């Protein structure tokens, strides 16, 4: 005999507890069926802007001062995206070099390099890149300044570094 009981987690995600009764004894199996795709669509996507001052010089895990949109997955504390469900995701980033120094920036997936962009040091050169990555649930993606320095304007209402992603399939 199998009984199902819904338990509502703090994040409003439904977790199923499956209790199995068998002649050898009672065993409880907690199933991580809280995968959003198991019961419907998975909302995932974000846009963040304006690199934090402590991430303007390499090497640096890029942190962002402002979350423009978070449909799910962006971790503002850890400054990375965590896939709420498996699937294909489109990532795009943009940054600008300083007048004096070039830079290299990369999308990192679970600590591994995926794509890089280069901005030269000739009067604020912009660099962008994008990638479609297949992510498993709980995979992490962040931006890494690998070399050089990036530019952000002194005014808070200006932003030259952006990072965007959304689930496409």
N, C-alpha and C positions, 0 to 999 in steps of 0.2 A: 504494500500500500504506500502511495506517495502523496504527501500533503504539500501544498504550495501556500506560502504565506508572504504577502507583500509587506515590506518594511520601507518606509519612506526615509531616505537619508537627509542629512542637513542641507544638501544641495538640491533637494527635490528630485533626485535621481531614484528610480525605483530599483531596489535590489531584491532578488528572489532568493529565499531560503528553501532549499529542497531537503526534506527530512525523509530518509529511507528506512523503513522497518524491515528487518530480515531475521531469519531464524538464529543467526549468529549474534544478534544484539541490535541495538539501535545506533545508527550512525547518522551524523548530521553532515551534510555537504553544503557548504555555502558557495553558491555559484556566482561568478562575476558576470552575470547577465545584465549588468548595468550599462553595457555597451549601447550607446544611443541608437546605433544602426539596427539593433536587434528588434526594435519596436517602432521604427519610423525614421524620418530624416535626421541627419546630424548637422547641426548648425556650427560652422567653424569659419572664422575669418577675422582679420584684424588689419588696422592701419595704425602705426605709431610714427611719431615725428620728433625731430629735434634731439640730436645726440646729447647725452649728459656731458658736462664738462670733464668728468673723470674718464671719459672714453674717447677723447679726441686725439690721443697720441698712442701709437702702437707700441707693444701689442696690447690689445684691449678687446674685451667682450663688450660690444656696443650696447649701452643702456640708453633708454629714451625718456625724455622729460614729459611727454604727453601721449596719451592714448586717444586717438581720434575716433576709432571704432573698435569695438571688441564684441563680435558675434559669438565668440567662444574660442578658447584655446590660448589667448595671450596671457602670460603670467607677468604682471607688472613688477612683482617682487623679484623674480628670478631673471627678468628681462629676456625671456625666450618664449617661443610658441611650443605648446605641448598638444599634440594631436588628440582631440577628444574621441576620435574614431578613425579606423583605417580608411585609406582611400588615396586618391591622387589630389595633390594640392599645388596651386600655382603660387610661386613666390617671386617678388619683385623688390629690388632695393635701389636706392639712389643716394649719392653722396657727392660732395664738392671738395676739391683740394684747396689748400691755402695758396697764397701767392708764392711762398718760398719753398714749399715741400710737396712732393707727390704722395700718393697713397695706393695701397692695395687692400681691398676689402673682399671678404668671402662669406658665402652662405655655408654654415656648418650644420650638418645633420648628424645628431648623436655623436658629436665631436669629430666628425670626418668632413673634410673639405668637399664641396660639391661644385660651386662655380665662383669665379673671381671677377672683379672689375678693377680697372686701373685708372686713376686720375693723375695727370701730369701736373707739374708745378708752374705752369705758364698761365698766370693770371686767373685763378679760380676755375679750374677745369672740372667739369662734371663727369661722373661715371655712373653707369647703371648696369644691372644684369638681371636676369630672370631665369627661373628653372621650374619645371614640373617635376615634383618628387612624389614617389609613392611612400606614404608613411603608415606605419602600424600604429595602433592606439598606444598612446603614451610616448611616442617618439618626440624628441626635442629638436628644434631648429632655432638658430640664432645667427646674428651677424658678428663677424670677427674682423677687427682692423688688424691686418697682418703686418703692414709696413707703413711707415710715414705718419702723416697727420691729416685730419679732415677739418673743414671749416664749418663753424656755426656762427651766425651773426650775434652781436652783443644784445640786440633787442629780442625779448622773449616772444614777440609775435612773428618772428621770422624763423623758418625751419628749412635747412638745406639737406638734412639727412632723413630719409623715410624708409620704412620697411612695411610691406603689405603682403598678405597671403589670404587665400580662400580655397575651400574645397571645391573641386570640379567634378569629381566622380568617386 
